[in-house]
């Protein structure tokens, strides 16, 4: 047991989940990303370069928190795909800006602990007993972060600690103080969430709630996708398609401007084998050829869009990506979900189907006080710009510029 400073709290930590499996509970239902089935599946098909830490926090003999961390070596030049690709003409100053960012990125490389999961948006680093006060929660986060930042390199020692994706109500303002470690709060792209209305029992019901121009657009998209056929996968019928699905995933992943993970080729197969009650994957065929897939997680009343992949050469002619979003929506309606989390990226097209941006707040601290003082400036400098227009497709709504965007 490791005692937290100046408190009755203590914790134990391990890199192997087997050490905790029988004790991994807080007396209430666990979110999907904290469940033993998922944690074991993920560890057996871990993303390239990712390792895991699991822990339980106690106050006396009572468990008051669980935590799941992911560790990796962050190389900004490798992770940030800095380029000048854009729908607008590229200026000489744009090229200079990218060159400068690449130069700075080459200097940013370190071992990092993330309190949370890199596999999905959301607050999946710490899970607290509901009776624990906000002050105790912040103390746990800060002191556990301090432990890992001070640990020896051959133990758990890391250079940077990140708390990932807390919602507005759980923001940790008390962590941004002059105590070690001093955290900096920042946001990245919002996650896109669509609340499903109680009277949506089919895709037709959803379409009836759209403004005319969006309804016409949706019908056109569905018309272009009439030749698409989808097949739901299980652990047996998926095996012949495992390689092609991974290739389709890579097409989308490689094109992304920022990517912290590279999935293991067996990731989808492993989830179908061990998490079939909550995880689904469907392959889309065109003229008998598999050209796309989408996956999802059902976590209580939340339908979480997971990884997708598609043959990019088919996207324009078949409105493939838009059809995937509509099929995710149809599936969420079928399973009676209350909301869809479409995750990050492609914000504008997701808003065109009705999703709204929700900011999630992250916290970052470096073990060096000097480097920590410049971390905010480096983050702002390297953060990719993502100008987009929020579409509001439902009746009695208007087209507005997304208020989350900074001028």
Secondary structure in CASP SS format (residue, H / E / C, confidence):
PFRMAT SS
TARGET T0000
AUTHOR 0000-0000-0000
METHOD secondary structure of the structure
MODEL  1
X C 1.00
X E 1.00
X E 1.00
X C 1.00
X C 1.00
X C 1.00
X C 1.00
X C 1.00
X E 1.00
X E 1.00
X E 1.00
X E 1.00
X E 1.00
X E 1.00
X C 1.00
X C 1.00
X H 1.00
X H 1.00
X H 1.00
X C 1.00
X H 1.00
X H 1.00
X H 1.00
X C 1.00
X C 1.00
X C 1.00
X C 1.00
X C 1.00
X C 1.00
X C 1.00
X C 1.00
X H 1.00
X H 1.00
X H 1.00
X C 1.00
X H 1.00
X H 1.00
X H 1.00
X H 1.00
X H 1.00
X H 1.00
X H 1.00
X H 1.00
X H 1.00
X C 1.00
X C 1.00
X C 1.00
X C 1.00
X C 1.00
X C 1.00
X E 1.00
X E 1.00
X E 1.00
X E 1.00
X E 1.00
X E 1.00
X E 1.00
X E 1.00
X E 1.00
X C 1.00
X C 1.00
X E 1.00
X E 1.00
X E 1.00
X E 1.00
X E 1.00
X E 1.00
X E 1.00
X E 1.00
X E 1.00
X E 1.00
X E 1.00
X E 1.00
X E 1.00
X E 1.00
X H 1.00
X H 1.00
X H 1.00
X H 1.00
X E 1.00
X C 1.00
X C 1.00
X C 1.00
X C 1.00
X C 1.00
X C 1.00
X C 1.00
X C 1.00
X C 1.00
X C 1.00
X C 1.00
X H 1.00
X H 1.00
X H 1.00
X H 1.00
X H 1.00
X H 1.00
X H 1.00
X H 1.00
X H 1.00
X H 1.00
X H 1.00
X H 1.00
X H 1.00
X H 1.00
X H 1.00
X C 1.00
X C 1.00
X E 1.00
X E 1.00
X E 1.00
X E 1.00
X E 1.00
X E 1.00
X E 1.00
X C 1.00
X C 1.00
X C 1.00
X C 1.00
X C 1.00
X C 1.00
X C 1.00
X C 1.00
X C 1.00
X C 1.00
X E 1.00
X E 1.00
X E 1.00
X C 1.00
X C 1.00
X C 1.00
X C 1.00
X C 1.00
X H 1.00
X H 1.00
X H 1.00
X H 1.00
X H 1.00
X H 1.00
X H 1.00
X H 1.00
X H 1.00
X H 1.00
X H 1.00
X H 1.00
X H 1.00
X H 1.00
X H 1.00
X H 1.00
X H 1.00
X C 1.00
X C 1.00
X C 1.00
X C 1.00
X C 1.00
X C 1.00
X C 1.00
X C 1.00
X C 1.00
X E 1.00
X E 1.00
X E 1.00
X E 1.00
X E 1.00
X E 1.00
X E 1.00
X C 1.00
X H 1.00
X H 1.00
X H 1.00
X C 1.00
X C 1.00
X H 1.00
X H 1.00
X H 1.00
X C 1.00
X C 1.00
X C 1.00
X C 1.00
X C 1.00
X C 1.00
X C 1.00
X C 1.00
X E 1.00
X E 1.00
X E 1.00
X E 1.00
X C 1.00
X C 1.00
X C 1.00
X E 1.00
X E 1.00
X E 1.00
X E 1.00
X E 1.00
X C 1.00
X C 1.00
X C 1.00
X C 1.00
X C 1.00
X C 1.00
X C 1.00
X H 1.00
X H 1.00
X H 1.00
X H 1.00
X H 1.00
X H 1.00
X C 1.00
X E 1.00
X C 1.00
X H 1.00
X H 1.00
X H 1.00
X H 1.00
X H 1.00
X H 1.00
X H 1.00
X H 1.00
X H 1.00
X H 1.00
X H 1.00
X H 1.00
X H 1.00
X C 1.00
X C 1.00
X C 1.00
X E 1.00
X E 1.00
X E 1.00
X E 1.00
X E 1.00
X C 1.00
X C 1.00
X C 1.00
X C 1.00
X C 1.00
X C 1.00
X H 1.00
X H 1.00
X H 1.00
X H 1.00
X H 1.00
X H 1.00
X H 1.00
X H 1.00
X H 1.00
X H 1.00
X H 1.00
X H 1.00
X H 1.00
X H 1.00
X H 1.00
X H 1.00
X H 1.00
X C 1.00
X C 1.00
X E 1.00
X C 1.00
X C 1.00
X C 1.00
X C 1.00
X C 1.00
X C 1.00
X C 1.00
X C 1.00
X H 1.00
X H 1.00
X H 1.00
X H 1.00
X H 1.00
X H 1.00
X H 1.00
X H 1.00
X C 1.00
X C 1.00
X C 1.00
X C 1.00
X E 1.00
X E 1.00
X E 1.00
X E 1.00
X E 1.00
X E 1.00
X E 1.00
X E 1.00
X C 1.00
X C 1.00
X E 1.00
X E 1.00
X E 1.00
X E 1.00
X E 1.00
X E 1.00
X E 1.00
X E 1.00
X E 1.00
X E 1.00
X E 1.00
X C 1.00
X C 1.00
X E 1.00
X E 1.00
X E 1.00
X E 1.00
X E 1.00
X E 1.00
X E 1.00
X E 1.00
X E 1.00
X C 1.00
X H 1.00
X H 1.00
X H 1.00
X H 1.00
X H 1.00
X H 1.00
X H 1.00
X C 1.00
X H 1.00
X H 1.00
X H 1.00
X H 1.00
X H 1.00
X H 1.00
X H 1.00
X H 1.00
X H 1.00
X H 1.00
X H 1.00
X H 1.00
X H 1.00
X H 1.00
X H 1.00
X C 1.00
X C 1.00
X C 1.00
X C 1.00
X E 1.00
X E 1.00
X E 1.00
X C 1.00
X C 1.00
X C 1.00
X C 1.00
X C 1.00
X H 1.00
X H 1.00
X H 1.00
X H 1.00
X H 1.00
X H 1.00
X C 1.00
X C 1.00
X C 1.00
X E 1.00
X E 1.00
X E 1.00
X C 1.00
X C 1.00
X E 1.00
X E 1.00
X E 1.00
X E 1.00
X E 1.00
X E 1.00
X C 1.00
X C 1.00
X H 1.00
X H 1.00
X H 1.00
X H 1.00
X H 1.00
X H 1.00
X H 1.00
X H 1.00
X H 1.00
X H 1.00
X H 1.00
X H 1.00
X H 1.00
X H 1.00
X C 1.00
X C 1.00
X C 1.00
X C 1.00
X C 1.00
X C 1.00
X E 1.00
X E 1.00
X C 1.00
X C 1.00
X C 1.00
X E 1.00
X C 1.00
X C 1.00
X C 1.00
X C 1.00
X C 1.00
X E 1.00
X E 1.00
X C 1.00
X C 1.00
X C 1.00
X C 1.00
X C 1.00
X C 1.00
END
